[in-house]
């Protein structure tokens, strides 16, 4: 397994390469990175195995210690312990102040808390400041949305991972676990304790406006397998993972960031389909399950995150006794401007942690007031806080074990893992499994950023890039001999190209795999993880 020093050095090297490129937004990674090693583009990466370490600590082992800590809390500390806050602006001071002044259980780092092209050192300094805001008792949770692909908040500071659908396309469960272990250890090295991943939704394809490529696919049983493999990896890598968004956002046609989507099916009706990945995550030991902002047939105007029946069903259907966390409470699917009332409602409904209330200080005060007037029962909040603190203590202990583990024990090279994922996930959408190869290409469609990145990868692979040769388009709207997708596979369903592939992402490893395939040095063996109108054009090229 890579040592913390190895991961830091690798991340720093990637950051230096990225320093001259424009940073991505909160929801995108930078496609112009060049992997620092020429070896990373080898046409056949060595098989991987999951890095090994001491068994991760479990929350139940810290029940007594958690109880001792929580029983010493004032009402204000108890209230704050149930909140994961967010703050505005770059730098750590806002987060440190919230933790100190409002006794928050933790914070989540978003893209706007970082500079445009953050470095690993910058992020590590930020998380160190936040972790030091409280030196005794309850550890500070430091979370991040770092799924990979379109949800990668750390931009240039972290390793560039693809979305979960790419891991599913490899058809290699051990590789999925190895990759998520490497990703988790990168985050551990940067100072994070929670990654709000893996996405455990089952996508329905083009109509899925919020999840799509973030999902492992469209078959619930297959998605369940990938989700469990990812949970194993995150646990081995030392971060607490969170299965999201219960009871399933992938078949909904409204984005809960913007308004409240309503499921046509009840939780009972979803039990044999959309709930399967959440069940597999729980069986794999996931420490958190995130409740989505999803209306249900019998509660169409109430988000599941505020619905007592949804939390009861989650506990009952999944047999889950870990930490139930809301999706971000500052999303438009949840009533805003309630001065902390939304957080009180979520806790009363069954949440253990309130994620990103619009105003964390107001939320803490509202919880204290609700304790005073009996809206919230203190015994119930104490039980919630004990559950949260036990999870935090277990994560801290696991990370200590990783920091002190034997550096020579089964080390994995992150670049080799990322290369293997990129090569095994490359999927033919249209045409023959074998591509004859070419010596020169002209890139005729797509954004200037992606065209430049593919051109750079192609030149590294030995291709001539110019106005002649095989025409390659990164857009379905531009005619070409070959179409290359860098997002959900159905985005290329309207292409007129005779040959089309998808890399699921535009990170540098994905584009290097595309370049090697164009040159004829790589066979695309990825399996399409989702069916949609037009997907029957994809040949079966796996194995």
SULBELVEN-V671031 format. One record per residue. N is the residue number from 1. RES is the residue in one small letter. PSI is psi in degrees with one decimal (NA if undefined). Layout:
N_RES_PSI + N_RES_PSI
//
This chain:
1_x_146.9 + 2_x_138.5 + 3_x_164.5 + 4_x_-36.1 + 5_x_-42.4 + 6_x_-44.6 + 7_x_-39.5 + 8_x_-44.4 + 9_x_-42.0 + 10_x_-44.5 + 11_x_-40.1 + 12_x_-39.9 + 13_x_-43.2 + 14_x_-36.6 + 15_x_-39.5 + 16_x_-40.7 + 17_x_-38.4 + 18_x_-12.9 + 19_x_-29.4 + 20_x_1.4 + 21_x_154.6 + 22_x_140.1 + 23_x_153.7 + 24_x_167.7 + 25_x_-178.1 + 26_x_-24.7 + 27_x_24.8 + 28_x_152.9 + 29_x_166.7 + 30_x_122.4 + 31_x_-0.8 + 32_x_7.0 + 33_x_144.5 + 34_x_115.9 + 35_x_134.7 + 36_x_-17.0 + 37_x_131.9 + 38_x_-24.0 + 39_x_-22.3 + 40_x_-19.7 + 41_x_14.9 + 42_x_140.8 + 43_x_-19.2 + 44_x_96.7 + 45_x_150.5 + 46_x_143.7 + 47_x_145.8 + 48_x_161.2 + 49_x_154.3 + 50_x_133.3 + 51_x_147.8 + 52_x_151.7 + 53_x_-177.5 + 54_x_149.8 + 55_x_136.6 + 56_x_146.3 + 57_x_151.6 + 58_x_143.0 + 59_x_-37.5 + 60_x_-22.5 + 61_x_-11.9 + 62_x_17.5 + 63_x_-43.8 + 64_x_-44.3 + 65_x_-40.7 + 66_x_-42.4 + 67_x_-41.1 + 68_x_-41.7 + 69_x_-49.7 + 70_x_-35.4 + 71_x_-14.9 + 72_x_-5.0 + 73_x_143.6 + 74_x_171.3 + 75_x_-37.3 + 76_x_-41.5 + 77_x_-39.2 + 78_x_-45.2 + 79_x_-46.7 + 80_x_-30.6 + 81_x_-15.0 + 82_x_17.4 + 83_x_132.3 + 84_x_110.3 + 85_x_167.8 + 86_x_156.5 + 87_x_164.0 + 88_x_143.8 + 89_x_158.9 + 90_x_153.8 + 91_x_164.6 + 92_x_-12.3 + 93_x_-41.5 + 94_x_-40.8 + 95_x_-43.8 + 96_x_-43.3 + 97_x_-42.0 + 98_x_-43.8 + 99_x_-42.8 + 100_x_-44.5 + 101_x_-29.6 + 102_x_7.0 + 103_x_39.1 + 104_x_146.8 + 105_x_-24.2 + 106_x_-173.5 + 107_x_162.9 + 108_x_134.3 + 109_x_123.4 + 110_x_169.5 + 111_x_-35.1 + 112_x_0.4 + 113_x_-1.8 + 114_x_166.1 + 115_x_174.0 + 116_x_-39.8 + 117_x_77.4 + 118_x_151.3 + 119_x_164.1 + 120_x_-39.1 + 121_x_-38.8 + 122_x_-46.1 + 123_x_-41.2 + 124_x_-38.5 + 125_x_-39.6 + 126_x_-48.6 + 127_x_-31.8 + 128_x_-41.9 + 129_x_-44.2 + 130_x_-44.0 + 131_x_-30.5 + 132_x_-1.0 + 133_x_-22.1 + 134_x_122.1 + 135_x_-9.1 + 136_x_161.4 + 137_x_-127.0 + 138_x_123.4 + 139_x_158.9 + 140_x_120.0 + 141_x_133.6 + 142_x_105.8 + 143_x_166.6 + 144_x_147.3 + 145_x_92.7 + 146_x_66.8 + 147_x_-36.4 + 148_x_160.9 + 149_x_-131.4 + 150_x_-16.3 + 151_x_87.0 + 152_x_88.3 + 153_x_-20.5 + 154_x_-4.7 + 155_x_-124.4 + 156_x_-6.6 + 157_x_-17.3 + 158_x_167.3 + 159_x_141.9 + 160_x_95.4 + 161_x_148.2 + 162_x_171.6 + 163_x_168.8 + 164_x_-31.0 + 165_x_-32.9 + 166_x_-41.1 + 167_x_-39.9 + 168_x_-38.0 + 169_x_-21.5 + 170_x_-25.7 + 171_x_18.2 + 172_x_97.6 + 173_x_-38.7 + 174_x_-37.4 + 175_x_-39.0 + 176_x_-45.4 + 177_x_-42.7 + 178_x_-44.8 + 179_x_-43.8 + 180_x_-26.6 + 181_x_-45.8 + 182_x_-42.5 + 183_x_-45.1 + 184_x_-39.5 + 185_x_-30.5 + 186_x_-44.6 + 187_x_-39.9 + 188_x_-42.8 + 189_x_-31.9 + 190_x_-5.7 + 191_x_12.7 + 192_x_150.9 + 193_x_-20.1 + 194_x_134.1 + 195_x_122.1 + 196_x_72.6 + 197_x_160.1 + 198_x_151.2 + 199_x_125.5 + 200_x_17.5 + 201_x_152.6 + 202_x_118.7 + 203_x_149.3 + 204_x_6.2 + 205_x_-140.4 + 206_x_-29.5 + 207_x_-11.9 + 208_x_102.6 + 209_x_-17.1 + 210_x_-30.3 + 211_x_-62.8 + 212_x_-110.0 + 213_x_-13.9 + 214_x_-23.4 + 215_x_155.6 + 216_x_-11.3 + 217_x_-165.7 + 218_x_-6.6 + 219_x_115.2 + 220_x_-40.6 + 221_x_-40.4 + 222_x_-41.2 + 223_x_-40.3 + 224_x_-39.9 + 225_x_-45.7 + 226_x_-41.7 + 227_x_-44.5 + 228_x_-40.5 + 229_x_-39.0 + 230_x_-42.5 + 231_x_-41.9 + 232_x_-41.9 + 233_x_-44.7 + 234_x_-40.4 + 235_x_-45.6 + 236_x_-29.7 + 237_x_-7.3 + 238_x_2.4 + 239_x_148.1 + 240_x_126.3 + 241_x_165.2 + 242_x_113.4 + 243_x_130.3 + 244_x_152.7 + 245_x_101.8 + 246_x_138.0 + 247_x_13.7 + 248_x_120.2 + 249_x_-8.3 + 250_x_-16.0 + 251_x_6.4 + 252_x_147.1 + 253_x_9.0 + 254_x_136.7 + 255_x_121.3 + 256_x_-10.0 + 257_x_-25.7 + 258_x_-34.9 + 259_x_-178.7 + 260_x_113.5 + 261_x_151.8 + 262_x_125.6 + 263_x_137.7 + 264_x_-16.3 + 265_x_146.0 + 266_x_168.6 + 267_x_-37.7 + 268_x_-42.1 + 269_x_-20.6 + 270_x_-5.3 + 271_x_-36.3 + 272_x_1.8 + 273_x_-90.2 + 274_x_-24.5 + 275_x_-15.0 + 276_x_-43.0 + 277_x_-33.2 + 278_x_-37.7 + 279_x_-42.4 + 280_x_-34.0 + 281_x_-43.0 + 282_x_-42.2 + 283_x_-29.4 + 284_x_-6.9 + 285_x_23.0 + 286_x_131.9 + 287_x_-21.3 + 288_x_143.8 + 289_x_129.3 + 290_x_127.1 + 291_x_126.0 + 292_x_161.8 + 293_x_80.5 + 294_x_122.6 + 295_x_151.7 + 296_x_160.8 + 297_x_-33.7 + 298_x_6.8 + 299_x_63.9 + 300_x_-20.1 + 301_x_3.3 + 302_x_119.5 + 303_x_145.0 + 304_x_-30.8 + 305_x_-15.0 + 306_x_13.1 + 307_x_111.9 + 308_x_-36.6 + 309_x_-33.0 + 310_x_-42.0 + 311_x_-40.5 + 312_x_-41.2 + 313_x_-38.3 + 314_x_-47.6 + 315_x_-43.6 + 316_x_-50.2 + 317_x_-34.6 + 318_x_-15.4 + 319_x_36.8 + 320_x_126.8 + 321_x_17.0 + 322_x_-153.5 + 323_x_120.9 + 324_x_122.4 + 325_x_144.1 + 326_x_158.2 + 327_x_171.6 + 328_x_124.4 + 329_x_-2.4 + 330_x_11.9 + 331_x_153.7 + 332_x_-15.3 + 333_x_-15.4 + 334_x_138.6 + 335_x_129.9 + 336_x_174.4 + 337_x_35.0 + 338_x_7.0 + 339_x_42.1 + 340_x_-9.5 + 341_x_-31.1 + 342_x_-34.4 + 343_x_-42.1 + 344_x_-44.2 + 345_x_-42.0 + 346_x_-44.0 + 347_x_-40.6 + 348_x_-33.5 + 349_x_-28.7 + 350_x_-3.1 + 351_x_146.5 + 352_x_-33.5 + 353_x_135.8 + 354_x_118.0 + 355_x_124.9 + 356_x_53.4 + 357_x_151.6 + 358_x_-32.5 + 359_x_104.4 + 360_x_-38.1 + 361_x_-42.3 + 362_x_-37.0 + 363_x_-43.1 + 364_x_-45.2 + 365_x_-38.1 + 366_x_-37.2 + 367_x_-44.1 + 368_x_-43.5 + 369_x_-38.8 + 370_x_-31.7 + 371_x_-41.1 + 372_x_-36.7 + 373_x_2.4 + 374_x_0.4 + 375_x_-39.7 + 376_x_134.8 + 377_x_132.9 + 378_x_-40.8 + 379_x_-38.5 + 380_x_-44.0 + 381_x_-35.3 + 382_x_-43.3 + 383_x_-42.9 + 384_x_-47.7 + 385_x_-38.9 + 386_x_-40.5 + 387_x_-44.2 + 388_x_-48.6 + 389_x_-38.0 + 390_x_-41.5 + 391_x_-42.3 + 392_x_-42.2 + 393_x_-40.5 + 394_x_-42.2 + 395_x_-43.2 + 396_x_-40.9 + 397_x_-41.9 + 398_x_-43.6 + 399_x_-33.7 + 400_x_-41.8 + 401_x_-38.5 + 402_x_-41.4 + 403_x_-31.8 + 404_x_10.4 + 405_x_163.7 + 406_x_118.4 + 407_x_-23.9 + 408_x_8.2 + 409_x_94.1 + 410_x_38.9 + 411_x_137.8 + 412_x_136.9 + 413_x_114.9 + 414_x_-37.5 + 415_x_-41.2 + 416_x_-38.2 + 417_x_-46.0 + 418_x_-37.4 + 419_x_-44.3 + 420_x_-41.9 + 421_x_-45.9 + 422_x_-42.7 + 423_x_-40.4 + 424_x_-20.6 + 425_x_-17.7 + 426_x_123.2 + 427_x_130.3 + 428_x_125.1 + 429_x_-22.4 + 430_x_136.7 + 431_x_-161.0 + 432_x_153.8 + 433_x_-39.3 + 434_x_129.1 + 435_x_130.0 + 436_x_-28.3 + 437_x_159.4 + 438_x_164.2 + 439_x_-18.0 + 440_x_149.3 + 441_x_156.8 + 442_x_130.0 + 443_x_115.8 + 444_x_-2.8 + 445_x_155.4 + 446_x_172.6 + 447_x_155.2 + 448_x_-36.1 + 449_x_-48.2 + 450_x_-36.5 + 451_x_-42.2 + 452_x_-40.6 + 453_x_-42.6 + 454_x_-39.1 + 455_x_-41.1 + 456_x_-43.0 + 457_x_-39.3 + 458_x_-43.4 + 459_x_-38.3 + 460_x_-29.1 + 461_x_-2.4 + 462_x_11.9 + 463_x_149.1 + 464_x_129.6 + 465_x_122.9 + 466_x_-141.4 + 467_x_-4.8 + 468_x_-170.0 + 469_x_-162.9 + 470_x_128.9 + 471_x_133.6 + 472_x_129.3 + 473_x_137.9 + 474_x_10.5 + 475_x_138.7 + 476_x_-14.1 + 477_x_-13.1 + 478_x_125.4 + 479_x_139.9 + 480_x_169.2 + 481_x_-33.6 + 482_x_134.5 + 483_x_137.8 + 484_x_117.7 + 485_x_144.2 + 486_x_23.7 + 487_x_-150.8 + 488_x_140.7 + 489_x_-31.6 + 490_x_-10.0 + 491_x_-17.3 + 492_x_11.3 + 493_x_-19.3 + 494_x_4.3 + 495_x_145.7 + 496_x_-2.3 + 497_x_144.3 + 498_x_-25.2 + 499_x_133.2 + 500_x_141.0 + 501_x_161.6 + 502_x_141.4 + 503_x_-3.6 + 504_x_-11.2 + 505_x_166.0 + 506_x_23.9 + 507_x_162.5 + 508_x_-34.5 + 509_x_-39.8 + 510_x_-42.9 + 511_x_-31.1 + 512_x_-37.5 + 513_x_-41.4 + 514_x_-44.6 + 515_x_-42.0 + 516_x_-34.9 + 517_x_-42.4 + 518_x_-34.7 + 519_x_-13.9 + 520_x_11.3 + 521_x_-0.8 + 522_x_134.6 + 523_x_128.8 + 524_x_116.1 + 525_x_8.0 + 526_x_151.8 + 527_x_132.6 + 528_x_119.6 + 529_x_0.0 + 530_x_142.6 + 531_x_143.7 + 532_x_170.4 + 533_x_111.9 + 534_x_-11.7 + 535_x_-15.9 + 536_x_-7.8 + 537_x_-15.0 + 538_x_124.7 + 539_x_162.5 + 540_x_108.3 + 541_x_3.6 + 542_x_147.8 + 543_x_NA
//
